[in-house]
Amino acid sequence: MNDVVRSAKPLGSSSPAPATGRGPGRGRTALVAVAGLVVLCALVTVSVANGEMPLPPVEAVKGLFGAGNAGTVLIVQEFRAPRMAAAIVAGAGLAVGGALLQRLFRNPLASPDVMGVTGGASFGAVAMLAAGASQALMPLAALGGGLLAAVLLGVFGGRSGTSVTRLVLVGLAVQAGLSAAVSFMVVSFPTELAGSALQWTTGSVYGRTWTEVWSAGGAVAVGLALAFVLHRRLAVLDLGDDSAGTLGLNTHTARLQILVIAIVLASLAAALTGPVAFVALAVPHMVRFLAGPPTAGTLALSALAGAVLLLASDLVAQYLLPVSGLPVGVVTATLGAPWLLVLMIRQSSSVNRSVR
């Protein structure tokens, strides 16, 4: 698969360019980050204040921090906060994983959901659920499934000379195959397990517990930290193999490290939500549009934007749709399908122009 990455060429404006992070771009990134934090705080307030028993926003926020009425604290901390935290953690992990893959492959279509990683993570989690393992082991199982998907992608689409677009198509096939395997296992489960496994077919944060959030969230936090540590190597890779080698970077090792971190982040996020689409694919594009070329600051902004997008989508699924109880994956998939189509059309047009 590294041969495919090495041969990837920037595709016009859709390919991110290296940036120093100094000057006007830094101010714009900071401004967008402040706005994103304000939106996230508002969404958190809405999330903890609403439900079958609505609470005053101020009391709900107090309950989130353990203050106020004991009943309010119980409702917020034990029933609403885990779901909210799961959406934030998973959104951040998916968005940063998508940003790393798009920049590494230099292709706007590259993302964990398009390339089969989230499908593999769901497969691993459902297999672990079928084995009767503890919920605390779900992140490990999802990580194993994500790595399995990456191996399949490398076997079937990672031959030297294979285009990145072909690799994406192979990834879609891997995602479809693993999703079909998940669906088969779910319908074969006993009734008492089918409900627990249903999230792995569409993606959902319903019923998340603190045990799941802490086990996956801690690992996602470590993965995010490693992604920022490796960002300088990614910036050097943006210069091209020859320049990166001249600067003393082992390009093969650097690519492998970044690829593994992206897979780990996406797999751990999928351990919380299942195969949620659109977030990893769209957030890097949104951040580039709002904040400019990629820097360490925009990578952090991607994490924030992913958290905002997934939490907002979950609130839409809960309160704004006419059908109640829909999983968040339905909302993101509805948004993601036309987005993917537009990106594929733009990609095809860019390739046709370069051929002429």
Secondary structure, DSSP 8 states (H G I E B T S, - for coil): -HHHHHH----GGGS-------THHHHHHHHHHHHHHHHHHHHHHHHHH-SSS---HHHHHHHHTT-S-HHHHHIIIIIIHHHHHHHHHHHHHHHHHHHHHHHHHT-TT--TTTTTHHHHHHHHHHHHHHTT--GGGHHHHHHHHHHHHHHHHHHHH-STT--HHHHHHHHHHHHHHHHHHHHHHHHHS-HHHHHHHTHHHH---TT--HHHHHHHHHHHHHHHHHHHHTHHHHHHHTT-HHHHHHTT--HHHHHHHHHHHHHHHHHHHHHHHSS--SHHHHHHHHHHHHH-S--HHHHHHHHHHHHHHHHHHHHIIIIISSSTT--HHHHHHHHHHHHHHHHHHHHHHHHHHHH-
